Amino acid sequence: MTNEEIAIKWFEAFNEHHLENLLSLYHENAKHFSPKLKIRLPETNGLIIGKNALRTWWEDAFLRLPNLHYAITSLTANNQRVFMEYIRQVPNEDDMLVAEVLEIENGKIIASRVYHG
């Protein structure tokens, strides 16, 4: 898969809340940084490492926010990363502009970093 195809699969899995499909895109020791992590789990300082931590984080998010959806606005890919812009949509909350960078090596996401607008 190209890095752009990985990003599209990422959005499909996330929006379907299909955790195993989402996790299959990640390296076993992937790192994920998010301002939401920093707020919800301050002890992480916004950073989690490994598929087990990713599983716990997204499982909780999908349970708490069953209608969470990301609407893609832009994807820019090269050989090492994908820069994604999207709108975080949750009923009864204001839409949030989000940018996220996926770093990819050998067809697996090794790191992701989220930025909120």
N, C-alpha and C positions, 0 to 999 in steps of 0.2 A: 504494500500500500504506500502511496505517497503520503507525505506529511499532511497535505490538505485533506486527503481521504481519511486519515486518522482523526483529524479534527471533526469532520462531518460525522464519522462513527461516534465520536465523543458526544456530540450534541444529540444524536439519535438515542444513544443509551441513556444520557442524562434526562432527556425529556420524557422518555418512557419509564424512567425510574428503574431501569434494568441494571441493577448493581453489578452483577457478574460480568455483563458485557462491558460496562464502564471500567471495571477493575482489570479486565483482560487487556486493556490498552496500555497499562502501566507496568513498568519494571518493578520487580519485587521490593526494591529499596527506594522507590521514588519518593521525592520530597514535594510537599505541597504547602504553600504559604497563602494565607487568606486573612484579610482584616476581620471577616466574620469569625474565624477561629480565635483570633486574638480577643474578641469581645465575648464569645460564648464560652471559651475555654482559656482564660487568661494564663494559666500555667504553661500553655504551649508557646506563648509569645507569638502565636500566629503560625507556627510551623509544626507539621507532623511528617513523620517518615515511615514509609513501608505500607504495603497493601492492607495489613490488618488495621492500621490507624485510619487509612482512607476508608475502609469498609465501615468502621465504627462511625466516622464523621458523616458520611453520606447516608448511611442507614438512618441515623438520627434525623438528618435534614429531611429525608423523604417521608419519615413518619410524622414529623412536626408540620411539614408543609406539603401535603399530598397534591396540591395543585401548582407547585413550583414549576416554572417553565422558563427556558432561555430562548429568546428570539434573536437569531443571528443578524447582525448588521454588517459585519465585515470579517473577512479571513485573509490574512497575508502569510504565505508560507515560503520558506526556503529550505535548504538541506538540513538545517539544525533545529529549526523552531517554527512554531506557528503563532502568530499574533492574532488573537480573536477579540472582536468587539461584539457585545450582545446586550440585550435588555433583560434584566432579571424581572420576571413577572410573578407576583403572588397576589391572589384576590385580597382586597381590603388593605393593600399596602401600595405606596407609590412605586411606580416603576423605577428601577435603578439601572443606570448606565454602568457597564462593567467592561473592563479589558482584562484579558488573561493571556499569558504567554505559556505555551507548552514547549518544553525542550525535549527533543526526541533523538534517540540514539538506537540504531539497529531495529527500527520499527516499534520501539516502546517509549512511552513517555517516562523520562527520568526525573523531570521536575516541572512543577507548574507554579505560577505566581499570579495572584488575582489582585487587580486594582479597581477600586470603586470610584465612580465619577461623582 
